[in-house]
Amino acid sequence: MKNILKTTFKIWKKLGGRRNSSDLLFTQIELYRNRDKPFNHLYVENVNTPINWWSSIELNKEEDYIRKLAFKIHAIISHNAIYEHVFSILGWYFGKHHIK
């Protein structure tokens, strides 16, 4: 958990988070981790999505740091394009195009 928090606060700082918001974010993470209010809503597979679940959590608009962070994380599109490009080049190099 310590590494998760460390990484979270690095990301938060890069997003412009300040000390006060970091303290509140830490508290919200602890509440979420313990499934305490307001993070005790049920998540139903095949019904909820992470975005609609986070949208349903009741937080003050100026204090919804954990929700903002969750939205940023869920907006990340994972891809392996760079690896596919490298393997494509290696396949060409070691395949029939390679001159021996």
Secondary structure, 3 states (H helix, E strand, C coil): CHHHHHHHHHHHHHCCCCHHHHHHHHHHHHHHHCCCCCCCCCCCCCCCCHHHHHHHCCCCHHHCHHHHHHHHHHCCCCCCHHHHHHHHHHHHHHCCCCCC
